[in-house]
Amino acid sequence: MLRTLFFAIIFFLSLIPARSSHIVGGDFTATWVFANASNTASTYRLKLTLYRDCDTGTAPFDPQISVGIFDRVTNQVIDTFLIDLAGSGPLVLALGNQCSPPPQICVEGGVYTIDVEIPNNPNGYYISWERCCRNSTVNNLVNPDDTGITFYLELPDPAMHNSTPRFANDPLTYMCEEQPFSYNFAGFDPDGDSLAFELVTPVSGTIGYPVSATPQAVWPGPIPAPYSNAIWATGYGLNNICGGVPLTIDAITGEMNATPDFFGKYSAAVECREYRNGVQIGMIRREIQFNVIICNGNSFPDVSFNAPIKNQTIYAGDTACFTYFVRDLEGDSLWLTYSGDVFPGGPSGPPYAATSGQVGVANVITDFCWFTSCDQARVDPYNVIYTSKDNGCPFALTVNDTIKITVLPAPLIERADMLCMDLTTEDRTTVYFGVPPNTDPEFFKYYIVYRSLDGSAFVPVDTINDHSKDFFIDNKALNHNTINYCYYIVGVNVCDKRGLISDTICSENSANNEINYLKSVSVLNNSEIVLKWKDFPNSDFATIRIFRKINSPLEQFSLISTIVNPQNNIWIDRNVNSSQFSYCYQIITEDNCGNVSPKSNIACSILLTGKSLVFKHNLNWTEYRKWNGGVQKYELWRKGNRDLKYSKIDGIGFTTSFSDENLNYDEGKYKYRVRAIEGPGGENAESFSNVLTLEQEPIIFLPNAFSPNDDYANDRWGAVTGFVKDFRIAVFDRWGQLVFNSIDPNEMWDGQYKGSPAPNGVYVYRVFIRAYGDQKARNIEGSVTLLR
């Protein structure tokens, strides 16, 4: 009944004259609503916004449309939806150029919406609907009144729970001849994905010109891509959509600009592509017809200034100054006024900014300058608003330009790190510290040095006025061999605000006795090994020395790298053969005073090896050495050649060997990787082995006879295979005639040839197979006897 009703609707809609709709544009969007309980499908809210002329005599919007959804890779029709018209009404045209549009410009919008459930599909989908036709007076297309419009979007796998981009602004459907046009559909993505915008050729589809000489008004049913483009009229194209200064679009912001030079109607299309992690996952397309009309000439005042950037960020105590220019292109009178937070009467308080209002003809200029104080820092930016108004006709045009100035607190002096203490001189200590790398001399005032003797209260003993100096000398450190002298410093900025105090260093423990700890050693990309060590006191102002050996009692450690002032606790060893050897590492730390720490623990990488036997893979790996928490367990992960990701093999535990006999005969190449997990009492570390690839040899069996007599015994003949990547079989009769062929190893010959039983006799077969590790195909030839 539903199928009958559907085709009845399609038949009724097809009776509408092809040239009556005068569609001028529209676009699809899809909003993810929720996933089903099993997370195998998601409900989407599909919305088609349609625009058409609303002149007297124009046909109304279709009360119902038929929309198709297709597999994006195979183009297979997945489903068809009948969507009712939800509402329609006139489009409000934003008169940005202050000209009243001519009476013939009238655009109406219609909205079709429906909630549909779409199953997960890694290929993704596209959704489309076609309608005919366009206005006969469109200048830039061939046969526009026979040319349809295809509305189209692309959607990734519903398992991603992704909504398509959308346009926040309705289209502005007219431009003024010989006047600059600027407009933005305001495309955005509700999921925060990156967007890219591009002008594209309008799409005509399948129901009109140029595909069909007899256009159909309504789509007869879901027709998969590809869809034909509309044909540009002579002289027009993507580089010249509407004449004059070409219509362009900013790929990042979506802002469109043009200066058309000829009255008329012009079709255009904008694609908004959606990217996640650099990969395109979706797309929407908006088609629109622009009407170029004749407007009375006037343009907005042109404003500019000589600051590097419009919105400025400064620190308290800095100065913000610039010159502001206003120009009227028609040479009219100009009035420039100002307001904002930074002037007398505003919330900022003194010192106030200085500027002035101006009156002039064609051009006016004013200067702005603000000398800020320490107490004018705040979170919210200060607003400086210039209002420029011309005296153009028919209406005066006004530009309100807001310049935001953010005043941040003068930065605090960052925390210094006390590095080491030189006690080699009697009754004198020299303390070295790490100067914070981001210390700006503009905001630095001095350091204060604090000292304590044998646990007494800290008192200030000195100041350091040079921001680049990285040590201080205490010439009054009497008997420092028996008295414990401790020091710390704190920085003060130009607003007399203290930063964080440094750590404390003391004479009694100034020797470098700390032992560093290697948290993990792990194989990366089968060609690198990553070392991670624990945070070490002052390690970023010291020297790390890394030693390595092959994991064998016969090998000795040797120095392989020296890192001066390391910026992090990670180092990558790229000079390794991690698929052949396990490597052991050890590190020491040397401070800036030359004190060398004891050696760290020894940490050794995991080497995974294995052998491919018939129907199984034997795997062995070296144990991880050595964590404070020991190895809690090992995990073995496997990925077949058809798998998208690794899966864990259960039941490994503490063993360092495994025989994998659970192999899929339809796959022949497997990758393995071991993960070691640290036990309690450590750093919650993990270590990965190298990736090991093992391949199975292909298996094939071909019977020498069969009897296709429907007795359920040997009625079919074919190959029995295992671990075969590529397959092809061909069977010939004694005259060399091909009677059966297939590329599916599971497909069997039923003894038929061209719909009739093949005669008894001997048939020759030729089989080509390719194993997963082979570059060349193997050729197998033989014969089979057909007996009935």
Secondary structure, 3 states (H helix, E strand, C coil): CHHHHHHHHHHHHHCCCCCCCCEEEEEEEEEEEEECCCCCEEEEEEEEEEEEECCCCCCCCCCEEEEEEEECCCCCEEEEEEEEEEEEEECCCCCCCCCCCCCCCCEEEEEEEEEEEEECCCCCEEEEEEECCCCCCECCECCHHHCCEEEEEEECCHHHCCCCCEECCCCCCEEECCCCEEEECCEECCCCCEEEEEEECCEEECCCCCCCCCCCCECCCCCCCCCEECCECCCCECCECCCCEEEEECCCCCEEEEECCCCEEEEEEEEEEEEECCEEEEEEEEEEEEEEECCCCCCCCEEEECCCCCCEEEECCCEEEEEEEEECCCCCEEEEEEEECCCCCCCCCCCCCECCCEEEECEEEEEEEEECCHHHCCCCCEEEEEEEEECCCCCCCEEEEEEEEEEECCCCCCCCEEEEEECCCCCCEEEEEECCCCCCCCCEEEEEEEEEECCCCCEEEEEECCCCCCEEEECCCCCCCCCCEEEEEEEEECCCCECCCCCCEEHHHCCCCCCCCEEEEEEECCCEEEEEECCCCCHHHCEEEEEEEECCCCCCCEEEEEEECCCCCEEEECCCCCCCCCEEEEEEEECCCCCECCCCCCEECCCEEEEEECCEEEEEECCCECCCCCEEEEEEEEEECCCCCCEEEEEEECCCEEEECCCCCCCCEEEEEEEEEECCCCCCCEEECCCEEEECCCEEECCCEECCCCCCCCCCECCEEECCCEEEEEEECCCCCEEEEECCCCCCECCEECCEECCCEEEEEEEEEECCCCCCCEEEEEEEEECC
